Amino acid sequence: MHVYTYSEARQKLAELLDRAAMTGKVLIRRKDGSSFALVPEKISESPLDVPSINAQISTREIVDVVRRGRKRGSS
């Protein structure tokens, strides 16, 4: 993990952000000794967020397939 001074962080912000993205965490230390962690934000994606496909099937056909599948599963 890399530690930047406050002054370095101001001057090299783009580098600091890139390093945080690569390593997961960067520290910024003030003159008074206090330090702050810069960590990249995790973007949560929905498991339902999938690409669509161009299927030539009607809503009625989809409903029929689902109903047949439910009938087979309940017997």
HELIX and SHEET records of a PDB file:
HELIX    1   1 TYR A    6  GLN A   11  1                                   6    
HELIX    2   2 LEU A   13  THR A   23  1                                  11    
HELIX    3   3 THR A   59  SER A   74  1                                  16    
SHEET    1   A 3 HIS A   2  THR A   5  0                                        
SHEET    2   A 3 VAL A  26  ARG A  29  1                                        
SHEET    3   A 3 SER A  35  LEU A  38 -1                                        
END                                                                             
